[in-house]
Amino acid sequence: MVGYQGEEKLSVVNGFEPVIGLEVHAQLATDTKIFCSCRSSYGEPPNTLTCPVCLGLPGALPVLNKKAVEFAMRMILATGGQIQPRSVFARKNYFYPDLPKGYQISQFDKPVGLDGVIKYRLESGEEKVCRLIRIHLEEDAGKSLHPEAGEAYTRVDLNRCGTPLIEIVAHADIRSPQEAYAYLLKLKQILQYTGVCTGDMEKGHLRCDANVSVRPEGQEKFGTRTEVKNMNSFKGVERALNYEITRQIELIRSGGSVTQATLLWDEKRGVAEMMRTKEESHDYRYFPEPDLVNLVVSHDWMEEVRRNLPELPDARAERFVSAYGIREYDAQVLTATRDLADYYEEVVTHAGDPKAASNWVQTELLGVINAAGENIATYKVRPNMLGELISKIGSGELSGKMAKIVFEEMTVSGRKAGEIIKEKGLVQISDDTAILKIIDEILAASPDNVAKYRSGKTNVFGFFVGQVMKATKGQANPEMVNKLLKEKLDG
Amino acid sequence: MPLSKEQVEHIAKLARLNLTPAEIEKYTHELTVILSYIDQLQTVNTEGVEVQNQFITAENVFREDVPEPSLPRSEALRNAPDRDEEYFHVPRVIGD
């Protein structure tokens, strides 16, 4: 993390306290658009996913996608918000080339969800709460491709038009760029767990705008705020907020004052620039959408959605601690994504040892997956395979060291542990007589060292262990070697 | 309350309508008449009546989340005054 980390009071900079309110747009993971049956898909050839409805052709009528409503309901329930029994769609009127109807269908004074909270945790472990104002449904606009040098026109691709979104509007409870970053990570985690959104910010599935102001420490009244847009990565949000907070503080300290404005973050250059806005650009003249009937959510429907809500990350982490006896920190890491948590639980059922499974998944597995940029859900070492490997350590068939050799081979070939063990002849020698025989040979071959040991120079013990392991190609059970050697030498 | 000429000009601008001075005059008058009718409606006692935004009683008209074929691209682009094989063309958008 960049910025103020490590300062005594994370949220206060040079006597000023930042106040940040985030608005997040999340693209819903439906198969089709919100008001028509065109597929909702990223990266298709331009203008191949349109129909009269999403093109805004005269006479075409929108019909609401039930799945999109249920996804919004899931997110409202997952954040402890209130699903409104009756909500209304509204037209937000403005002209832009990627908005063919001349209005965006959104929700205004009667959104589908109100209230709710996001509980999140900073890197330091400190817990924070950000209250939500509302969650509403709306459609996305198309995409404008800006002209290359010398071209007189802008290209427009309307594939994204009508893609279902929820907008999650939070209170200005956030006090630092680090908090904003941690809040977004938590939001993404909940969106992913509930299956509502992939949370991929780089693909634009998650977009964030921020209202930013600063106020002298101790002052209750908020300062004049600016809006920062176009931040398209989690780190980008943190950097952009750092930039804008610093700019506002410097402006005030040099005798100036902040004026209300919209700024566009330029990730490459690391600056946020004022957007030119016409004075009436925010006069959206919302009115109820006459082409859509009201959305009414019955108690039964809400309870059905609630019943089908998957276990949420915080609850899952708590369960990991109580059911598997792992540390809270480990439970946090293992529940970071639903795929990882699913993987871990599957490993546990095969490994029989939740703590060993936790260690293996966090160090060995995540090490390889992160280094190779692999997807855990499709990674070739499946959880049953890793679980089986770990169970062989528990049963004494393999030493930890041998298991690591087998695991490495699994990550290369994707084969099962049993096959690799057989092929490499990797069987741990846990047989007393076999190990004792080797020990006897080694002691006989080094009478000097035996004498040294018995005269009190016990540091030669390591030498004997090394010799036994060497003689057995590392396959002797190290605990047994230690135990038997000690008996022999001391006895 | 009568609508001002400036208000009509503002609304026209938002709607991207180029009105002549005569039209502005005309619409100022017409819109004022419409608004005074609304004022008249507002004198009706509506105490205890739930606010309605629709006249039809239908609610919850849904589609299932099942894809259907989209328009062929050539059809989608056909009515556009300016286009290429793949995209709609619009005048350069400045200041985005």
Interface residues (C-beta under 8 A of the other chain):
Chain A: T30 D31 T32 C36 S37 C38 R39 P45 P46 N47 T48 L49 T50 C51 P52 L55 V63 L64 N65 K66 K67 A68 V69 V88 N93 F95 Y96 P97 S144 L145 H146 P147 E151 A152 Y153 T154 R155 V156 D157 L158 M275 R276 E280 D283 R285 P288 P290 L292 V293 N294 L295 V296
Chain B: H10 K13 L14 R16 N53 Q54 I56 A58 E59 N60 V61 F62 R63 E64 D65 V66 P67 E68 S70 L71 R73 A76 L77 D82 D84 E86 Y87 F88 H89 V90 P91 R92 V93 G95 D96
